[in-house]
Amino acid sequence: MASITKFKLNTGQTIPAIGFGTWQDKDAQEEAVTEALKCGYRHIDTARIYGTEPAVGKAIKRSGIPRDELFITTKLWNNKHHPEDVQKALDDSCADLGVEYVDLYLMHWPVAFQRGDSPFPKKNDKTQVEDIDYVDTYKALEKTLKSGKTKAIGISNFSKAEVERLLKETSVVPAAHQLELHPWLQQTAFTDFHKKKGIHITQYSPFGNQNATYSSHGHMGKLMDDPVLVKIGKAHNKTGAQVALAWGIAQGHSVIPKSKTPARLKANLEGDFKLSAEELKEISTIDHKLRFNDASESFGYDFFTDLEGKHSK
């Protein structure tokens, strides 16, 4: 059963509400994406830093699905923020994906690492950042639209002040902003701000702390086991995880869960169903303002300074 809900971007493109995330498990991605495409996924999310673009490309080629039926997102990594490096970075991503163009090209983070080929340039164990303004990087992203290698551009992991400055100093409104969002980190004011500006939101980590990487909140249990989500799920013959996805879609957002298991891949697609206003109201009560992804310390840059969940440790 393919995801039936689609959202319109400010470019006129449509983006399927449920996408397939390809972060981590690099060696398993070709099979996982192959399986996802068989299940009916048509929105695939990758990034340069994931190292999964070649595997995604192979799976797409194997599938035989026409390119225009797919929505492919990839992301510019932090070591290629110099305006002169942006177009080549996009060209390299397209080459690895085996496609003529991507549907959406995002700036992965607002911080620039030292220019060069090392994805994590370090000195004395500290990440080497470079003074390249994200506004200048974004202006280079705007130019990539003319190359035909991407149909839309956007951002990821920006604070509100950073988005506001970007809107003021550049000419193309981002088509999308990919950020951490789930029932335990709902960020209602921030998402309303995006709606007003016509910027679509894609939610990464739609299950919160499902991944073993998020150990700092390990004592909390899993979001998908939250009693409110489980109770609502039972009423629909769905799981707590499926309710978490349906909640995101009800906000008008796309969601990008990841999995390698065929049964779970299929189950995630079935997270595209309607919740009642009453159920959505109930889910609003479990907004714990818990952020599981904050790379500030390791990246040497203070992220999310004006957003909810910043101080959750």
C-alpha positions as CSV (number, residue, x, y, z in Angstrom):
1,M,0.0,0.0,0.0
2,A,1.7,3.2,-1.2
3,S,1.4,6.4,0.9
4,I,-1.6,8.3,-0.6
5,T,-1.1,11.7,1.1
6,K,1.0,14.2,-0.8
7,F,1.8,17.8,0.1
8,K,2.5,20.7,-2.3
9,L,5.8,22.6,-2.0
10,N,6.1,26.3,-2.8
11,T,7.6,25.3,-6.1
12,G,4.4,23.5,-7.2
13,Q,6.1,20.1,-6.7
14,T,4.3,17.4,-4.6
15,I,6.2,15.5,-1.9
16,P,4.9,12.2,-0.6
17,A,4.0,12.5,3.1
18,I,5.9,9.3,4.1
19,G,9.5,9.1,2.9
20,F,12.2,6.5,3.5
21,G,15.2,7.7,5.6
22,T,18.7,6.3,4.8
23,W,20.8,7.5,7.7
24,Q,23.1,4.8,9.2
25,D,23.5,1.2,8.2
26,K,25.3,2.2,5.0
27,D,26.0,-1.4,3.9
28,A,22.4,-2.4,4.3
29,Q,20.9,0.5,2.3
30,E,20.8,-1.0,-1.2
31,E,18.6,-3.9,0.0
32,A,16.6,-1.6,2.3
33,V,15.8,0.9,-0.4
34,T,15.0,-1.9,-2.9
35,E,12.5,-3.3,-0.4
36,A,11.1,0.2,0.4
37,L,10.5,0.9,-3.3
38,K,8.8,-2.5,-3.6
39,C,6.5,-1.6,-0.7
40,G,5.5,1.5,-2.4
41,Y,7.7,4.3,-1.0
42,R,8.4,7.0,-3.6
43,H,10.1,9.6,-1.4
44,I,13.7,8.7,-0.6
45,D,15.8,10.9,1.8
46,T,19.6,10.7,1.7
47,A,22.6,13.0,2.3
48,R,26.2,13.3,1.2
49,I,27.5,12.5,4.7
50,Y,25.4,9.3,5.1
51,G,27.6,7.7,2.4
52,T,24.4,6.0,1.1
53,E,23.9,7.9,-2.2
54,P,25.6,5.1,-4.3
55,A,23.5,2.4,-2.6
56,V,20.3,4.5,-3.1
57,G,21.2,5.0,-6.7
58,K,21.7,1.3,-7.3
59,A,18.4,0.4,-5.7
60,I,16.6,3.0,-7.8
61,K,18.2,1.7,-11.0
62,R,17.3,-1.9,-10.0
63,S,13.7,-0.9,-9.3
64,G,12.9,0.2,-12.9
65,I,10.6,2.9,-11.4
66,P,10.5,5.9,-13.8
67,R,12.5,8.8,-12.4
68,D,9.5,11.2,-12.5
69,E,7.6,9.0,-10.1
70,L,10.3,9.4,-7.4
71,F,11.0,12.3,-5.0
72,I,14.7,12.3,-4.0
73,T,16.2,14.5,-1.4
74,T,19.9,14.8,-0.6
75,K,22.0,17.3,1.4
76,L,25.1,19.5,1.1
77,W,27.6,18.6,3.8
78,N,29.4,21.1,6.0
79,N,32.8,20.9,4.4
80,K,31.4,22.1,1.0
81,H,29.8,25.4,2.2
82,H,32.2,27.6,0.2
83,P,30.1,29.1,-2.6
84,E,32.5,27.8,-5.2
85,D,32.1,24.2,-3.9
86,V,28.3,24.0,-3.9
87,Q,27.5,23.2,-7.5
88,K,30.2,20.5,-7.7
89,A,29.0,18.9,-4.5
90,L,25.5,18.7,-6.0
91,D,26.9,17.3,-9.3
92,D,28.8,14.6,-7.3
93,S,25.7,13.7,-5.4
94,C,23.7,13.3,-8.6
95,A,26.5,11.2,-10.1
96,D,26.5,8.9,-7.1
97,L,22.7,8.6,-7.2
98,G,22.9,7.9,-10.9
99,V,20.3,10.6,-11.6
100,E,20.2,13.8,-13.8
101,Y,18.7,15.8,-10.9
102,V,17.4,15.6,-7.4
103,D,14.0,16.9,-6.3
104,L,15.2,18.7,-3.2
105,Y,18.7,19.8,-2.2
106,L,19.1,20.9,1.4
107,M,21.9,22.6,3.4
108,H,22.3,20.0,6.1
109,W,23.5,22.4,8.9
110,P,24.0,26.1,9.1
111,V,27.7,25.6,10.1
112,A,30.6,25.5,7.7
113,F,33.5,23.1,8.4
114,Q,37.0,23.7,7.1
115,R,36.9,23.6,3.3
116,G,38.3,20.4,1.8
117,D,37.7,16.7,1.4
118,S,37.7,15.7,5.0
119,P,34.0,15.4,6.2
120,F,35.0,16.0,9.8
121,P,38.2,18.1,9.8
122,K,39.8,18.0,13.3
123,K,42.7,19.6,15.1
124,N,43.5,18.4,18.6
125,D,40.2,16.5,18.6
126,K,38.2,19.6,17.9
127,T,36.1,20.1,14.7
128,Q,37.6,22.8,12.5
129,V,34.9,25.3,11.5
130,E,35.3,27.9,8.9
131,D,33.9,31.5,8.7
132,I,31.6,31.0,5.8
133,D,28.2,32.6,6.2
134,Y,25.3,30.2,5.6
135,V,23.6,33.1,3.7
136,D,26.4,33.0,1.1
137,T,26.2,29.2,0.9
138,Y,22.4,29.5,0.4
139,K,22.9,32.0,-2.4
140,A,25.1,29.4,-4.1
141,L,22.3,26.9,-3.6
142,E,19.9,29.4,-5.3
143,K,22.3,29.3,-8.4
144,T,22.1,25.5,-8.5
145,L,18.4,25.8,-9.5
146,K,19.5,27.3,-12.8
147,S,21.7,24.2,-13.5
148,G,18.7,21.9,-13.5
149,K,20.4,19.6,-11.1
150,T,17.8,20.2,-8.4
151,K,14.2,21.3,-8.7
152,A,14.0,22.8,-5.2
153,I,16.3,24.0,-2.4
154,G,15.9,24.1,1.3
155,I,17.6,23.9,4.7
156,S,17.9,21.6,7.7
157,N,18.6,22.2,11.4
158,F,18.2,26.0,11.4
159,S,17.0,28.1,14.3
160,K,14.2,30.6,14.0
161,A,16.6,33.5,13.9
162,E,18.7,31.8,11.2
163,V,15.6,31.2,9.1
164,E,14.4,34.8,9.5
165,R,17.8,36.1,8.5
166,L,17.9,33.8,5.5
167,L,14.4,35.0,4.3
168,K,15.5,38.6,4.7
169,E,18.9,38.3,2.8
170,T,18.2,35.8,0.0
171,S,15.6,35.7,-2.8
172,V,14.4,32.0,-2.9
173,V,12.1,31.0,0.0
174,P,13.3,27.5,1.1
175,A,10.9,24.8,-0.2
176,A,11.5,22.7,2.9
177,H,13.1,22.7,6.3
178,Q,14.1,19.3,7.6
179,L,14.2,19.2,11.4
180,E,13.7,17.0,14.5
181,L,10.0,16.9,15.3
182,H,7.8,14.3,17.0
183,P,5.1,14.1,19.6
184,W,7.7,14.7,22.4
185,L,9.1,17.8,20.6
186,Q,6.2,19.5,18.9
187,Q,7.5,23.0,18.4
188,T,4.1,24.4,17.6
189,A,5.1,28.1,17.4
190,F,8.0,27.2,15.1
191,T,5.9,25.0,12.8
192,D,3.2,27.8,12.6
193,F,5.9,30.2,11.5
194,H,6.9,27.9,8.7
195,K,3.3,27.6,7.5
196,K,3.0,31.4,7.4
197,K,6.2,31.6,5.3
198,G,5.1,28.7,2.9
199,I,8.0,26.5,4.0
200,H,7.2,22.8,4.1
201,I,8.5,20.8,7.1
202,T,10.0,17.3,6.9
203,Q,10.3,15.6,10.3
204,Y,13.4,13.5,10.9
205,S,13.5,11.3,14.0
206,P,9.7,11.0,13.8
207,F,10.0,8.3,16.5
208,G,12.2,10.4,18.8
209,N,14.7,8.3,20.6
210,Q,14.1,5.0,18.8
211,N,17.7,4.9,17.6
212,A,20.5,3.5,19.9
213,T,22.5,6.7,19.1
214,Y,20.2,8.7,21.3
215,S,21.4,7.3,24.6
216,S,21.3,10.5,26.7
217,H,17.6,9.9,27.3
218,G,17.8,6.1,27.5
219,H,16.0,6.0,30.8
220,M,12.8,7.5,29.3
221,G,11.6,4.5,27.3
222,K,10.6,4.9,23.7
223,L,8.2,7.5,22.3
224,M,6.4,4.8,20.4
225,D,5.5,3.1,23.7
226,D,4.0,6.4,25.1
227,P,0.7,5.3,26.7
228,V,-1.2,8.1,24.9
229,L,0.0,7.0,21.5
230,V,-0.5,3.3,22.2
231,K,-4.1,4.0,23.4
232,I,-5.0,6.0,20.3
233,G,-3.3,3.3,18.2
234,K,-5.6,0.6,19.6
235,A,-8.7,2.5,18.5
236,H,-7.4,2.4,14.9
237,N,-5.8,-1.1,15.1
238,K,-2.4,0.7,14.7
239,T,0.8,0.9,16.7
240,G,2.1,3.8,18.7
241,A,4.8,4.3,16.0
242,Q,2.1,4.5,13.3
243,V,0.2,7.1,15.4
244,A,3.5,9.2,15.7
245,L,3.7,9.2,11.9
246,A,0.0,10.0,11.5
247,W,0.4,12.9,13.9
248,G,3.2,14.4,11.7
249,I,1.1,14.0,8.6
250,A,-1.9,15.7,10.3
251,Q,0.3,18.8,10.8
252,G,0.9,18.9,7.1
253,H,4.5,17.6,7.4
254,S,6.3,14.8,5.6
255,V,7.9,12.2,7.9
256,I,11.0,10.1,7.1
257,P,11.2,6.9,9.3
258,K,13.9,4.4,8.6
259,S,14.0,0.6,8.9
260,K,15.6,-2.4,7.3
261,T,12.8,-4.9,8.2
262,P,10.3,-5.5,5.4
263,A,7.4,-5.8,7.9
264,R,8.3,-2.5,9.6
265,L,8.8,-0.8,6.2
266,K,5.3,-1.7,5.3
267,A,4.0,-0.8,8.8
268,N,5.5,2.6,8.5
269,L,3.7,3.3,5.2
270,E,0.5,2.4,7.0
271,G,1.1,5.3,9.4
272,D,-0.7,7.4,6.7
273,F,-4.2,7.5,8.3
274,K,-6.4,10.2,9.8
275,L,-6.5,11.1,13.5
276,S,-9.5,12.9,14.9
277,A,-9.3,16.4,16.3
278,E,-9.9,14.9,19.8
279,E,-6.9,12.5,19.3
280,L,-4.7,15.3,18.1
281,K,-5.6,17.3,21.2
282,E,-4.7,14.4,23.4
283,I,-1.3,14.1,21.6
284,S,-0.6,17.8,22.3
285,T,-0.5,16.9,26.0
286,I,2.6,14.8,25.6
287,D,4.9,17.6,24.3
288,H,7.8,17.1,26.7
289,K,10.0,19.4,24.7
290,L,12.6,16.7,24.4
291,R,15.3,17.2,21.8
292,F,17.4,14.1,21.0
293,N,19.6,15.5,18.3
294,D,21.9,18.4,19.2
295,A,25.4,18.3,17.6
296,S,26.4,21.7,19.1
297,E,29.3,20.2,21.1
298,S,30.8,18.0,18.5
299,F,30.3,20.5,15.6
300,G,31.7,23.5,17.5
301,Y,28.6,25.6,16.8
302,D,25.6,26.5,19.0
303,F,22.5,25.1,17.3
304,F,18.8,25.6,18.1
305,T,19.5,28.5,20.4
306,D,15.9,29.9,20.2
307,L,14.0,26.6,19.9
308,E,12.3,24.3,22.4
309,G,14.2,21.4,23.8
310,K,17.6,23.1,23.6
311,H,18.3,22.7,27.3
312,S,17.1,19.1,27.7
313,K,20.1,17.1,28.8
